[in-house]
């Protein structure tokens, strides 16, 4: 806060204040396309092409409070607190706006290596899209009717999919969870998750990378249960 940028020249062992910008509440700092981008909580942006020695204002048509920023491919995205998704053009000097379903319930952006965008909200809500178009559906926010103590492995979404997909998991209690992906020959292609999860709903993103088209099985293993689902990858 206070517009002070801290810099380090010894790999993070020591930091020192470098410059005061006179603008409070900076939100995020990224390096993208050889430039540094500095955003505050209202979407005000500065850019630097000389490792932070000097900064220039970047005027963007962003409105509201900034919830999250992210970069993928040759564009960056900004998610507002009201559920608005702003996607830059290739020159990164103009934003395209899209109001997402569910409004302020949207919480988190996830940008995959294949360029897909996932916006996940409370409960089991999610949107999946590519570039500025959110192309797949929306599962409503709020409670989803899971009973206490119940473990569930729901259908991945979207399905079939050709980029990223999300696997919804409900943990009846906190504990270790392992999600493995198998092909139809029974060969394990990846371990997607192997860690402790809190009780409640979780959205586990899966990016297939270079996997070929086909039917894949995903298996959830907990201390109490082993559950399996099927998904279809279409290239």
QUIHU-V492864 format. One record per pair of residues at least 12 apart in sequence whose ideal C-beta (glycine too) atoms are under 7 Angstrom apart, sorted by the first residue. I is the first residue (numbers start at 1). J is the second residue. Records with the same first field share a line. If there is no record, write none. Layout:
I = J  J
//
This chain:
1 = 24  25
2 = 24
3 = 20  21  22  23  24  26
4 = 17  20
5 = 18  19  52
6 = 18
7 = 52
18 = 52
21 = 46  55
23 = 40  44
25 = 40  41
26 = 38  40
27 = 39  40  41  66
28 = 69
30 = 69  71
32 = 71  76
33 = 74  92
35 = 47  48  49
36 = 48  52
38 = 55
39 = 66  69
41 = 65  66
42 = 65  66
43 = 60  62  66  78
45 = 58  60
46 = 58
58 = 93
60 = 95
61 = 94  95
62 = 78  86  95
64 = 80  81  82  84
65 = 80  81
66 = 78  80
67 = 79  80  81
68 = 108  109
70 = 109  111
72 = 111  115
73 = 115
74 = 90
75 = 87  88  90
76 = 88  92
77 = 109  117
78 = 95
79 = 106  109  119
81 = 104
82 = 103  104
83 = 99  100  102  103  104  105  106
84 = 97  99
85 = 98  100  119
87 = 131  132
96 = 132
98 = 132  134
100 = 119  127  134
101 = 127  138
102 = 121  125  138  141
105 = 121  122  125  141
106 = 119  121
107 = 120  121  122
108 = 120
110 = 205
112 = 163  164  205  207
113 = 207
114 = 163  164  207
115 = 130  163
116 = 128  130  163  164
117 = 129  130
118 = 164  166  205
120 = 203
121 = 141
122 = 141  142
123 = 141  142  143  144  201
124 = 139  144  168  201
125 = 138  139  140  141
126 = 139  157  166  203
128 = 158  164  166
130 = 163
136 = 158
144 = 201
146 = 170
148 = 172
149 = 172  173
150 = 170  172
151 = 170  171  172  222  224  225  227
152 = 170
153 = 169  220  227  229
154 = 168
155 = 229
156 = 218  229  231
159 = 231  232
160 = 232  233  234
161 = 233
162 = 234  235
164 = 205  206  207
165 = 206  231
166 = 203  204  205
167 = 179  204  206  218
168 = 201  203
169 = 202  204  220
170 = 201
171 = 197  198  199  200  202
172 = 199
173 = 199
174 = 196  197  198  199
175 = 196  222  223
176 = 196  222  223
177 = 193  197  220  222
178 = 191  193  194  221
179 = 192  193  204  218  219  220
180 = 192  219
181 = 216  218
182 = 216  217  219
183 = 214  216
184 = 214  215
189 = 211
192 = 204  206
208 = 233
211 = 233
212 = 235
213 = 233  234  235
214 = 233
215 = 230  232
216 = 231  233
217 = 230
218 = 231
//
